[in-house]
């Protein structure tokens, strides 16, 4: 289960810490915490929408993404791994990851 924020005909998304929107729900930021989603929805004057995904769908997507990742060049993999490590390292005073 996850939550997205709908703002009119668009969905909340952020890139590099900048809030933007997208027409494609699949590109929307997925919140796993309802309280965080509600807080952000208030900030951006949007509405929280609950979404569910089955285990089978997650497994299928995981396998697909793993295969796509394996097909990337070493340089592209390093960029992704560096970015992911950067995200993991961004935390607030309470140790919560900040994105």
N, CA, C and O atoms as a printed pandas DataFrame, in Angstrom:
     atom_number atom_name residue_name chain_id  residue_number  x_coord  y_coord  z_coord
0              1         N          UNK        A               1    0.839   -1.168    0.000
1              2        CA          UNK        A               1    0.000    0.000    0.000
2              3         C          UNK        A               1    0.895    1.246    0.000
3              4         O          UNK        A               1    1.923    1.302    0.675
4              5         N          UNK        A               2    0.471    2.220   -0.769
5              6        CA          UNK        A               2    1.189    3.487   -0.814
6              7         C          UNK        A               2    0.197    4.596   -1.122
7              8         O          UNK        A               2   -0.969    4.335   -1.415
8              9         N          UNK        A               3    0.664    5.823   -1.054
9             10        CA          UNK        A               3   -0.209    6.972   -1.244
10            11         C          UNK        A               3    0.417    7.934   -2.239
11            12         O          UNK        A               3    1.630    8.140   -2.246
12            13         N          UNK        A               4   -0.423    8.518   -3.075
13            14        CA          UNK        A               4    0.007    9.580   -3.978
14            15         C          UNK        A               4   -0.840   10.808   -3.680
15            16         O          UNK        A               4   -1.910   10.708   -3.081
16            17         N          UNK        A               5   -0.354   11.953   -4.101
17            18        CA          UNK        A               5   -1.101   13.194   -3.881
18            19         C          UNK        A               5   -1.560   13.727   -5.225
19            20         O          UNK        A               5   -0.763   13.989   -6.126
20            21         N          UNK        A               6   -2.860   13.878   -5.326
21            22        CA          UNK        A               6   -3.442   14.408   -6.555
22            23         C          UNK        A               6   -3.727   15.893   -6.363
23            24         O          UNK        A               6   -4.325   16.306   -5.370
24            25         N          UNK        A               7   -3.287   16.679   -7.334
25            26        CA          UNK        A               7   -3.508   18.126   -7.330
26            27         C          UNK        A               7   -4.226   18.444   -8.637
27            28         O          UNK        A               7   -3.590   18.581   -9.682
28            29         N          UNK        A               8   -5.528   18.560   -8.581
29            30        CA          UNK        A               8   -6.307   18.762   -9.801
30            31         C          UNK        A               8   -6.165   17.566  -10.720
31            32         O          UNK        A               8   -6.493   16.442  -10.341
32            33         N          UNK        A               9   -5.676   17.806  -11.921
33            34        CA          UNK        A               9   -5.478   16.732  -12.901
34            35         C          UNK        A               9   -4.057   16.153  -12.840
35            36         O          UNK        A               9   -3.714   15.272  -13.629
36            37         N          UNK        A              10   -3.237   16.641  -11.915
37            38        CA          UNK        A              10   -1.841   16.238  -11.817
38            39         C          UNK        A              10   -1.566   15.522  -10.506
39            40         O          UNK        A              10   -2.425   15.438   -9.627
40            41         N          UNK        A              11   -0.347   15.010  -10.396
41            42        CA          UNK        A              11    0.098   14.317   -9.198
42            43         C          UNK        A              11    1.401   14.932   -8.711
43            44         O          UNK        A              11    2.231   15.382   -9.501
44            45         N          UNK        A              12    1.559   14.941   -7.394
45            46        CA          UNK        A              12    2.762   15.501   -6.784
46            47         C          UNK        A              12    3.972   14.634   -7.118
47            48         O          UNK        A              12    3.930   13.405   -7.061
48            49         N          UNK        A              13    5.038   15.320   -7.462
49            50        CA          UNK        A              13    6.317   14.675   -7.751
50            51         C          UNK        A              13    7.394   15.667   -7.362
51            52         O          UNK        A              13    7.165   16.875   -7.426
52            53         N          UNK        A              14    8.537   15.201   -6.970
53            54        CA          UNK        A              14    9.628   16.137   -6.749
54            55         C          UNK        A              14   10.906   15.568   -7.340
55            56         O          UNK        A              14   11.128   14.357   -7.366
56            57         N          UNK        A              15   11.721   16.469   -7.804
57            58        CA          UNK        A              15   12.995   16.122   -8.419
58            59         C          UNK        A              15   14.056   17.018   -7.827
59            60         O          UNK        A              15   13.922   18.242   -7.827
60            61         N          UNK        A              16   15.114   16.406   -7.323
61            62        CA          UNK        A              16   16.208   17.163   -6.718
62            63         C          UNK        A              16   15.695   18.117   -5.643
63            64         O          UNK        A              16   16.182   19.241   -5.521
64            65         N          UNK        A              17   14.718   17.669   -4.869
65            66        CA          UNK        A              17   14.193   18.473   -3.774
66            67         C          UNK        A              17   13.235   19.565   -4.180
67            68         O          UNK        A              17   12.781   20.337   -3.335
68            69         N          UNK        A              18   12.914   19.645   -5.475
69            70        CA          UNK        A              18   12.004   20.676   -5.971
70            71         C          UNK        A              18   10.649   20.030   -6.262
71            72         O          UNK        A              18   10.572   19.052   -7.006
72            73         N          UNK        A              19    9.593   20.573   -5.679
73            74        CA          UNK        A              19    8.258   20.035   -5.895
74            75         C          UNK        A              19    7.763   20.411   -7.286
75            76         O          UNK        A              19    7.759   21.581   -7.666
76            77         N          UNK        A              20    7.350   19.408   -8.026
77            78        CA          UNK        A              20    6.765   19.615   -9.340
78            79         C          UNK        A              20    5.549   18.693   -9.439
79            80         O          UNK        A              20    5.232   17.979   -8.487
80            81         N          UNK        A              21    4.882   18.705  -10.562
81            82        CA          UNK        A              21    3.759   17.789  -10.736
82            83         C          UNK        A              21    3.898   17.061  -12.063
83            84         O          UNK        A              21    4.660   17.464  -12.942
84            85         N          UNK        A              22    3.149   15.991  -12.180
85            86        CA          UNK        A              22    3.170   15.186  -13.387
86            87         C          UNK        A              22    1.753   14.747  -13.703
87            88         O          UNK        A              22    0.940   14.567  -12.797
88            89         N          UNK        A              23    1.454   14.575  -14.977
89            90        CA          UNK        A              23    0.148   14.063  -15.383
90            91         C          UNK        A              23    0.094   12.544  -15.256
91            92         O          UNK        A              23   -0.988   11.960  -15.206
92            93         N          UNK        A              24    1.263   11.905  -15.203
93            94        CA          UNK        A              24    1.374   10.449  -15.159
94            95         C          UNK        A              24    1.435    9.982  -13.703
95            96         O          UNK        A              24    2.420   10.228  -13.007
96            97         N          UNK        A              25    0.395    9.319  -13.256
97            98        CA          UNK        A              25    0.360    8.859  -11.862
98            99         C          UNK        A              25    1.516    7.925  -11.533
99           100         O          UNK        A              25    1.982    7.898  -10.394
100          101         N          UNK        A              26    1.979    7.169  -12.501
101          102        CA          UNK        A              26    3.078    6.244  -12.254
102          103         C          UNK        A              26    4.387    6.975  -11.960
103          104         O          UNK        A              26    5.304    6.381  -11.393
104          105         N          UNK        A              27    4.490    8.234  -12.329
105          106        CA          UNK        A              27    5.685    9.022  -12.044
106          107         C          UNK        A              27    5.549    9.833  -10.761
107          108         O          UNK        A              27    6.488   10.516  -10.351
108          109         N          UNK        A              28    4.387    9.758  -10.131
109          110        CA          UNK        A              28    4.142   10.512   -8.897
110          111         C          UNK        A              28    4.983    9.948   -7.762
111          112         O          UNK        A              28    5.353    8.774   -7.762
112          113         N          UNK        A              29    5.276   10.810   -6.796
113          114        CA          UNK        A              29    6.002   10.358   -5.613
114          115         C          UNK        A              29    5.093    9.438   -4.810
115          116         O          UNK        A              29    3.938    9.781   -4.557
116          117         N          UNK        A              30    5.592    8.287   -4.409
117          118        CA          UNK        A              30    4.813    7.319   -3.643
118          119         C          UNK        A              30    5.188    7.422   -2.171
119          120         O          UNK        A              30    6.321    7.127   -1.791
120          121         N          UNK        A              31    4.253    7.833   -1.360
121          122        CA          UNK        A              31    4.448    7.904    0.087
122          123         C          UNK        A              31    4.079    6.561    0.701
123          124         O          UNK        A              31    3.068    5.968    0.326
124          125         N          UNK        A              32    4.869    6.085    1.620
125          126        CA          UNK        A              32    4.529    4.854    2.333
126          127         C          UNK        A              32    3.923    5.159    3.692
127          128         O          UNK        A              32    3.368    4.272    4.340
128          129         N          UNK        A              33    4.026    6.397    4.124
129          130        CA          UNK        A              33    3.505    6.811    5.419
130          131         C          UNK        A              33    2.334    7.770    5.197
131          132         O          UNK        A              33    2.493    8.830    4.592
132          133         N          UNK        A              34    1.163    7.386    5.692
133          134        CA          UNK        A              34   -0.040    8.185    5.477
134          135         C          UNK        A              34    0.082    9.569    6.106
135          136         O          UNK        A              34   -0.347   10.555    5.506
136          137         N          UNK        A              35    0.653    9.662    7.291
137          138        CA          UNK        A              35    0.790   10.966    7.957
138          139         C          UNK        A              35    1.645   11.913    7.128
139          140         O          UNK        A              35    1.318   13.092    6.995
140          141         N          UNK        A              36    2.747   11.400    6.565
141          142        CA          UNK        A              36    3.606   12.233    5.714
142          143         C          UNK        A              36    2.862   12.671    4.458
143          144         O          UNK        A              36    2.995   13.814    4.019
144          145         N          UNK        A              37    2.080   11.765    3.882
145          146        CA          UNK        A              37    1.306   12.095    2.680
146          147         C          UNK        A              37    0.280   13.178    2.991
147          148         O          UNK        A              37    0.108   14.117    2.214
148          149         N          UNK        A              38   -0.398   13.046    4.121
149          150        CA          UNK        A              38   -1.402   14.050    4.492
150          151         C          UNK        A              38   -0.767   15.415    4.704
151          152         O          UNK        A              38   -1.317   16.434    4.287
152          153         N          UNK        A              39    0.398   15.434    5.354
153          154        CA          UNK        A              39    1.086   16.698    5.611
154          155         C          UNK        A              39    1.484   17.376    4.291
155          156         O          UNK        A              39    1.281   18.577    4.113
156          157         N          UNK        A              40    2.044   16.599    3.385
157          158        CA          UNK        A              40    2.456   17.157    2.097
158          159         C          UNK        A              40    1.233   17.613    1.301
159          160         O          UNK        A              40    1.283   18.637    0.618
160          161         N          UNK        A              41    0.140   16.861    1.385
161          162        CA          UNK        A              41   -1.087   17.240    0.675
162          163         C          UNK        A              41   -1.592   18.596    1.160
163          164         O          UNK        A              41   -2.068   19.405    0.363
164          165         N          UNK        A              42   -1.490   18.840    2.451
165          166        CA          UNK        A              42   -1.887   20.140    2.991
166          167         C          UNK        A              42   -0.995   21.234    2.419
167          168         O          UNK        A              42   -1.478   22.291    2.014
168          169         N          UNK        A              43    0.314   20.973    2.387
169          170        CA          UNK        A              43    1.278   21.962    1.889
170          171         C          UNK        A              43    1.030   22.325    0.421
171          172         O          UNK        A              43    1.164   23.487    0.035
172          173         N          UNK        A              44    0.673   21.339   -0.386
173          174        CA          UNK        A              44    0.521   21.576   -1.826
174          175         C          UNK        A              44   -0.941   21.702   -2.252
175          176         O          UNK        A              44   -1.250   21.776   -3.441
176          177         N          UNK        A              45   -1.830   21.723   -1.265
177          178        CA          UNK        A              45   -3.270   21.840   -1.506
178          179         C          UNK        A              45   -3.775   20.739   -2.443
179          180         O          UNK        A              45   -4.473   20.998   -3.424
180          181         N          UNK        A              46   -3.398   19.508   -2.107
181          182        CA          UNK        A              46   -3.814   18.354   -2.882
182          183         C          UNK        A              46   -4.600   17.369   -2.033
183          184         O          UNK        A              46   -4.882   17.625   -0.862
184          185         N          UNK        A              47   -4.946   16.250   -2.633
185          186        CA          UNK        A              47   -5.704   15.202   -1.948
186          187         C          UNK        A              47   -4.920   13.893   -1.968
187          188         O          UNK        A              47   -4.337   13.525   -2.988
188          189         N          UNK        A              48   -4.912   13.204   -0.847
189          190        CA          UNK        A              48   -4.214   11.926   -0.743
190          191         C          UNK        A              48   -5.069   10.838   -1.394
191          192         O          UNK        A              48   -6.270   10.743   -1.140
192          193         N          UNK        A              49   -4.441   10.028   -2.226
193          194        CA          UNK        A              49   -5.105    8.900   -2.864
194          195         C          UNK        A              49   -4.367    7.615   -2.474
195          196         O          UNK        A              49   -3.153    7.510   -2.648
196          197         N          UNK        A              50   -5.106    6.653   -1.950
197          198        CA          UNK        A              50   -4.535    5.371   -1.536
198          199         C          UNK        A              50   -4.419    4.452   -2.746
199          200         O          UNK        A              50   -5.349    4.343   -3.544
200          201         N          UNK        A              51   -3.288    3.800   -2.873
201          202        CA          UNK        A              51   -3.068    2.857   -3.950
202          203         C          UNK        A              51   -2.532    1.551   -3.360
203          204         O          UNK        A              51   -1.814    1.560   -2.360
204          205         N          UNK        A              52   -2.880    0.456   -3.974
205          206        CA          UNK        A              52   -2.399   -0.847   -3.525
206          207         C          UNK        A              52   -1.757   -1.571   -4.696
207          208         O          UNK        A              52   -2.146   -1.406   -5.852
208          209         N          UNK        A              53   -0.777   -2.367   -4.361
209          210        CA          UNK        A              53   -0.090   -3.160   -5.376
210          211         C          UNK        A              53    0.082   -4.565   -4.792
211          212         O          UNK        A              53    0.403   -4.720   -3.614
212          213         N          UNK        A              54   -0.132   -5.568   -5.611
213          214        CA          UNK        A              54   -0.033   -6.943   -5.134
214          215         C          UNK        A              54    1.433   -7.380   -5.066
215          216         O          UNK        A              54    2.307   -6.795   -5.705
216          217         N          UNK        A              55    1.666   -8.402   -4.288
217          218        CA          UNK        A              55    3.011   -8.958   -4.181
218          219         C          UNK        A              55    3.494   -9.430   -5.548
219          220         O          UNK        A              55    4.661   -9.254   -5.896
220          221         N          UNK        A              56    2.596  -10.028   -6.315
221          222        CA          UNK        A              56    2.967  -10.532   -7.635
222          223         C          UNK        A              56    3.405   -9.390   -8.552
223          224         O          UNK        A              56    4.369   -9.522   -9.306
224          225         N          UNK        A              57    2.684   -8.265   -8.479
225          226        CA          UNK        A              57    3.061   -7.104   -9.288
226          227         C          UNK        A              57    4.432   -6.579   -8.881
227          228         O          UNK        A              57    5.256   -6.248   -9.734
228          229         N          UNK        A              58    4.671   -6.504   -7.575
229          230        CA          UNK        A              58    5.977   -6.038   -7.091
230          231         C          UNK        A              58    7.097   -6.967   -7.543
231          232         O          UNK        A              58    8.160   -6.513   -7.968
232          233         N          UNK        A              59    6.854   -8.252   -7.450
233          234        CA          UNK        A              59    7.866   -9.222   -7.864
234          235         C          UNK        A              59    8.154   -9.097   -9.362
235          236         O          UNK        A              59    9.310   -9.144   -9.783
236          237         N          UNK        A              60    7.107   -8.940  -10.155
237          238        CA          UNK        A              60    7.260   -8.791  -11.604
238          239         C          UNK        A              60    8.053   -7.524  -11.942
239          240         O          UNK        A              60    8.960   -7.550  -12.774
240          241         N          UNK        A              61    7.700   -6.427  -11.291
241          242        CA          UNK        A              61    8.418   -5.172  -11.526
242          243         C          UNK        A              61    9.868   -5.283  -11.082
243          244         O          UNK        A              61   10.765   -4.779  -11.757
244          245         N          UNK        A              62   10.101   -5.931   -9.967
245          246        CA          UNK        A              62   11.456   -6.100   -9.458
246          247         C          UNK        A              62   12.310   -6.884  -10.453
247          248         O          UNK        A              62   13.450   -6.512  -10.728
248          249         N          UNK        A              63   11.760   -7.953  -10.981
249          250        CA          UNK        A              63   12.492   -8.758  -11.966
250          251         C          UNK        A              63   12.772   -7.943  -13.230
251          252         O          UNK        A              63   13.862   -8.015  -13.797
252          253         N          UNK        A              64   11.788   -7.178  -13.657
253          254        CA          UNK        A              64   11.947   -6.340  -14.849
254          255         C          UNK        A              64   13.030   -5.287  -14.631
255          256         O          UNK        A              64   13.885   -5.085  -15.493
256          257         N          UNK        A              65   12.995   -4.617  -13.478
257          258        CA          UNK        A              65   13.985   -3.583  -13.188
258          259         C          UNK        A              65   15.378   -4.164  -13.010
259          260         O          UNK        A              65   16.368   -3.545  -13.400
260          261         N          UNK        A              66   15.458   -5.348  -12.425
261          262        CA          UNK        A              66   16.760   -6.011  -12.273
262          263         C          UNK        A              66   17.371   -6.287  -13.635
263          264         O          UNK        A              66   18.560   -6.053  -13.848
264          265         N          UNK        A              67   16.564   -6.781  -14.550
265          266        CA          UNK        A              67   17.058   -7.074  -15.899
266          267         C          UNK        A              67   17.485   -5.789  -16.608
267          268         O          UNK        A              67   18.528   -5.761  -17.261
268          269         N          UNK        A              68   16.687   -4.727  -16.485
269          270        CA          UNK        A              68   17.047   -3.444  -17.094
270          271         C          UNK        A              68   18.343   -2.911  -16.494
271          272         O          UNK        A              68   19.185   -2.372  -17.213
272          273         N          UNK        A              69   18.507   -3.057  -15.186
273          274        CA          UNK        A              69   19.724   -2.586  -14.503
274          275         C          UNK        A              69   20.942   -3.349  -15.018
275          276         O          UNK        A              69   21.990   -2.753  -15.268
276          277         N          UNK        A              70   20.809   -4.638  -15.174
277          278        CA          UNK        A              70   21.939   -5.462  -15.652
278          279         C          UNK        A              70   22.384   -5.066  -17.052
279          280         O          UNK        A              70   23.543   -5.264  -17.417
280          281         N          UNK        A              71   21.468   -4.507  -17.837
281          282        CA          UNK        A              71   21.790   -4.120  -19.205
282          283         C          UNK        A              71   22.472   -2.753  -19.296
283          284         O          UNK        A              71   22.937   -2.354  -20.363
284          285         N          UNK        A              72   22.526   -2.043  -18.169
285          286        CA          UNK        A              72   23.171   -0.728  -18.167
286          287         C          UNK        A              72   24.688   -0.867  -18.217
287          288         O          UNK        A              72   25.242   -1.900  -17.841
288          289         N          UNK        A              73   25.345    0.182  -18.684
289          290        CA          UNK        A              73   26.804    0.201  -18.681
290          291         C          UNK        A              73   27.297    0.371  -17.240
291          292         O          UNK        A              73   26.532    0.775  -16.364
292          293         N          UNK        A              74   28.540    0.071  -17.006
293          294        CA          UNK        A              74   29.126    0.220  -15.673
294          295         C          UNK        A              74   29.030    1.669  -15.212
295          296         O          UNK        A              74   28.750    1.929  -14.042
296          297         N          UNK        A              75   29.258    2.608  -16.116
297          298        CA          UNK        A              75   29.190    4.030  -15.764
298          299         C          UNK        A              75   27.779    4.415  -15.299
299          300         O          UNK        A              75   27.614    5.144  -14.321
300          301         N          UNK        A              76   26.773    3.917  -16.013
301          302        CA          UNK        A              76   25.389    4.223  -15.646
302          303         C          UNK        A              76   25.035    3.604  -14.290
303          304         O          UNK        A              76   24.335    4.222  -13.487
304          305         N          UNK        A              77   25.513    2.401  -14.043
305          306        CA          UNK        A              77   25.270    1.762  -12.743
306          307         C          UNK        A              77   25.922    2.557  -11.613
307          308         O          UNK        A              77   25.327    2.731  -10.550
308          309         N          UNK        A              78   27.140    3.037  -11.844
309          310        CA          UNK        A              78   27.829    3.821  -10.820
310          311         C          UNK        A              78   27.080    5.104  -10.492
311          312         O          UNK        A              78   27.020    5.504   -9.330
312          313         N          UNK        A              79   26.508    5.754  -11.499
313          314        CA          UNK        A              79   25.720    6.961  -11.269
314          315         C          UNK        A              79   24.518    6.642  -10.381
315          316         O          UNK        A              79   24.230    7.371   -9.432
316          317         N          UNK        A              80   23.828    5.565  -10.690
317          318        CA          UNK        A              80   22.657    5.165   -9.902
318          319         C          UNK        A              80   23.063    4.819   -8.474
319          320         O          UNK        A              80   22.415    5.261   -7.526
320          321         N          UNK        A              81   24.109    4.049   -8.311
321          322        CA          UNK        A              81   24.551    3.637   -6.976
322          323         C          UNK        A              81   25.012    4.831   -6.150
323          324         O          UNK        A              81   24.749    4.887   -4.949
324          325         N          UNK        A              82   25.691    5.780   -6.772
325          326        CA          UNK        A              82   26.120    6.991   -6.069
326          327         C          UNK        A              82   24.915    7.801   -5.628
327          328         O          UNK        A              82   24.872    8.285   -4.497
328          329         N          UNK        A              83   23.940    7.951   -6.506
329          330        CA          UNK        A              83   22.728    8.689   -6.180
330          331         C          UNK        A              83   21.981    8.020   -5.027
331          332         O          UNK        A              83   21.545    8.693   -4.093
332          333         N          UNK        A              84   21.836    6.705   -5.093
333          334        CA          UNK        A              84   21.131    5.981   -4.028
334          335         C          UNK        A              84   21.856    6.135   -2.695
335          336         O          UNK        A              84   21.211    6.309   -1.661
336          337         N          UNK        A              85   23.159    6.073   -2.704
337          338        CA          UNK        A              85   23.921    6.247   -1.468
338          339         C          UNK        A              85   23.738    7.661   -0.927
339          340         O          UNK        A              85   23.655    7.855    0.285
340          341         N          UNK        A              86   23.675    8.645   -1.815
341          342        CA          UNK        A              86   23.452   10.036   -1.431
342          343         C          UNK        A              86   22.111   10.174   -0.724
343          344         O          UNK        A              86   22.018   10.847    0.303
344          345         N          UNK        A              87   21.073    9.546   -1.262
345          346        CA          UNK        A              87   19.745    9.617   -0.649
346          347         C          UNK        A              87   19.758    8.982    0.735
347          348         O          UNK        A              87   19.191    9.537    1.676
348          349         N          UNK        A              88   20.392    7.842    0.865
349          350        CA          UNK        A              88   20.443    7.149    2.155
350          351         C          UNK        A              88   21.141    8.018    3.197
351          352         O          UNK        A              88   20.803    7.953    4.379
352          353         N          UNK        A              89   22.095    8.819    2.779
353          354        CA          UNK        A              89   22.864    9.646    3.699
354          355         C          UNK        A              89   22.156   10.929    4.126
355          356         O          UNK        A              89   22.620   11.599    5.048
356          357         N          UNK        A              90   21.065   11.283    3.491
357          358        CA          UNK        A              90   20.353   12.520    3.826
358          359         C          UNK        A              90   19.310   12.208    4.893
359          360         O          UNK        A              90   18.272   11.609    4.607
360          361         N          UNK        A              91   19.598   12.621    6.131
361          362        CA          UNK        A              91   18.693   12.332    7.242
362          363         C          UNK        A              91   18.521   13.578    8.098
363          364         O          UNK        A              91   19.388   14.451    8.137
364          365         N          UNK        A              92   17.393   13.642    8.774
365          366        CA          UNK        A              92   17.165   14.755    9.686
366          367         C          UNK        A              92   17.770   14.444   11.049
367          368         O          UNK        A              92   18.440   13.424   11.213
368          369         N          UNK        A              93   17.536   15.316   12.026
369          370        CA          UNK        A              93   18.113   15.152   13.358
370          371         C          UNK        A              93   17.642   13.881   14.061
371          372         O          UNK        A              93   18.334   13.364   14.939
372          373         N          UNK        A              94   16.476   13.380   13.682
373          374        CA          UNK        A              94   15.940   12.175   14.301
374          375         C          UNK        A              94   16.357   10.902   13.554
375          376         O          UNK        A              94   15.952    9.802   13.930
376          377         N          UNK        A              95   17.154   11.046   12.512
377          378        CA          UNK        A              95   17.610    9.905   11.742
378          379         C          UNK        A              95   16.672    9.477   10.635
379          380         O          UNK        A              95   16.911    8.469    9.970
380          381         N          UNK        A              96   15.595   10.241   10.428
381          382        CA          UNK        A              96   14.640    9.930    9.372
382          383         C          UNK        A              96   15.208   10.398    8.026
383          384         O          UNK        A              96   15.724   11.510    7.914
384          385         N          UNK        A              97   15.108    9.545    7.022
385          386        CA          UNK        A              97   15.609    9.900    5.700
386          387         C          UNK        A              97   14.786   11.060    5.148
387          388         O          UNK        A              97   13.556   11.034    5.179
388          389         N          UNK        A              98   15.479   12.073    4.645
389          390        CA          UNK        A              98   14.834   13.241    4.049
390          391         C          UNK        A              98   15.009   13.140    2.542
391          392         O          UNK        A              98   16.117   12.946    2.042
392          393         N          UNK        A              99   13.921   13.271    1.841
393          394        CA          UNK        A              99   13.993   13.199    0.368
394          395         C          UNK        A              99   13.432   14.478   -0.188
395          396         O          UNK        A              99   13.386   14.654   -1.406
